[in-house]
Amino acid sequence: MKLSGQVAIVTGGGSGQGRATAVLFAQEGARVVVADINEQGAAETVHLITRNEGGQAIAVRTDVTKASDVQAMVDSALRHYGRLDILINNAGATLFKGIEDTSEEEWDRIIDTNLKSIFLCCKAAIPAMRQSGGGSIVNIASVAGLIGMPEHFAYCAAKAGAIHLTRSLALDHGREHIRINCICPGGVRTPMLAEVIDINNPAELERIGQQHALGRIAEPEEIARVSLFLCTPDASFMTGAVVTVDGGIAAGRMGRVQSR
Ligand SMILES: NC(=O)c1ccc[n+]([C@@H]2O[C@H](COP(=O)([O-])OP(=O)(O)OC[C@H]3O[C@@H](n4cnc5c(N)ncnc54)[C@H](O)[C@@H]3O)[C@@H](O)[C@H]2O)c1
C-alpha cells in the first residue's frame, strides 16, 4: 500500500473526483478526513470507505470558504489521527455566464470556492504538516486555468489563480519537505459536469468528448490516480508542477485547417 500510516484531508470529498480520491487513498492505507459542505455526501463517502475492512475515514462538515471551518477541519484530523501528511484541495464550484449577467455575489462565490479556499486550507494545514516532518498538497485547478473558455471567465480566473498560487507556495515550503503541485483536469464525468450538460445523453457526451484529443471525457478515478502519484515518493522531486490531465484539450485546437 502506497500511503500506509499517512493522514489525508480531501476537500469536496463528498462527490465526484473528491470521492474517488478519498476512496483510492483509503485503499492505499491512508486515514482520510472527508471534508465537504454537503454533510450527507461526505458521510456516504465515509461509508464507501469503511464498509471495506480496514478502511478508515471520518466526515467533517466544512465550508472551505470559511477560515473557522477550515481550522476545525485540520483540528479534527489531528484530534482523530494525530498527524497530517496530505491535503487535496479539490472542493470547487462552476458558473457559465457572461460578465453582464454575473452578479458580484456570483463572482465572489466562484473566486472564494475555487481560490480563497486553497489559501485558507494551506494556511491551516501547513503548520500541521511541518509538525509531521513534511507533506504533499495537491490543488485541483482546471484546464480552464490554462486556456480561456466562453462565458466561463470567473471560473477561468479562479483556476488560473490556483495554478499560480501553487507555484508560489511551492517556493516557500520546499525546504520544509512540503511539496505543492496542481492538476488541471479536462472534462470529468461528475455532478459538476452534469450541471452544465446532460451527461446521460450520449450525443452531449460525444460533443464534449470531441473537444478532447482522446475523444472522450475522463472518469473521476483517472484524476484520483494522478493525485495519488503526486502524493507518493514516485513524485519526490516534483513541486510547483502544473500537471495537465485533460485528454489533450490544452494541447491545441481540435479541427483541421486543411479542407482536403
Ligand atoms: N468535472 C469537471 O469536468 C472538472 C474539470 C476540471 C476541474 N474540475 C474541478 O475538480 C474539482 C472537483 O469537482 P467535481 O467535478 O468532482 O465536482 P462535484 O460537484 O462532483 O464535487 C465538488 C464538491 O465540492 C463541494 N463543495 C462545493 N463548495 C464547497 C464549499 N464551500 N466547501 C466545501 N465543499 C464544497 C461540493 O459539495 C461537492 O461535493 C473542482 O475543483 C472542479 O472545479 C472539474
The ligand as a Gaussian input file, in Angstrom:
#p B3LYP/6-31G(d) Opt

LIG

0 1
 N      -15.939000      17.913000     -13.596000
 C      -15.145000      18.546000     -14.411000
 O      -15.321000      18.476000     -15.651000
 C      -13.969000      19.334000     -13.876000
 C      -12.975000      19.723000     -14.776000
 C      -11.868000      20.421000     -14.320000
 C      -11.745000      20.700000     -12.971000
 N      -12.721000      20.314000     -12.105000
 C      -12.501000      20.632000     -10.691000
 O      -12.435000      19.415000      -9.974000
 C      -12.819000      19.628000      -8.620000
 C      -13.835000      18.571000      -8.201000
 O      -15.020000      18.775000      -8.926000
 P      -16.008000      17.589000      -9.369000
 O      -16.004000      17.570000     -10.829000
 O      -15.712000      16.363000      -8.611000
 O      -17.394000      18.255000      -8.926000
 P      -18.519000      17.835000      -7.859000
 O      -19.553000      18.894000      -7.989000
 O      -18.900000      16.421000      -8.047000
 O      -17.766000      17.962000      -6.459000
 C      -17.460000      19.191000      -5.858000
 C      -17.587000      19.023000      -4.364000
 O      -17.175000      20.253000      -3.735000
 C      -18.074000      20.505000      -2.668000
 N      -18.085000      21.927000      -2.334000
 C      -18.582000      22.963000      -3.062000
 N      -18.469000      24.118000      -2.376000
 C      -17.888000      23.802000      -1.194000
 C      -17.530000      24.559000      -0.047000
 N      -17.732000      25.889000       0.003000
 N      -16.970000      23.922000       0.991000
 C      -16.754000      22.580000       0.946000
 N      -17.088000      21.810000      -0.093000
 C      -17.651000      22.416000      -1.150000
 C      -19.429000      20.029000      -3.180000
 O      -20.368000      19.851000      -2.124000
 C      -19.040000      18.754000      -3.897000
 O      -19.078000      17.647000      -3.030000
 C      -13.339000      21.058000      -8.557000
 O      -12.333000      21.915000      -8.039000
 C      -13.612000      21.388000     -10.009000
 O      -13.561000      22.772000     -10.251000
 C      -13.816000      19.639000     -12.529000

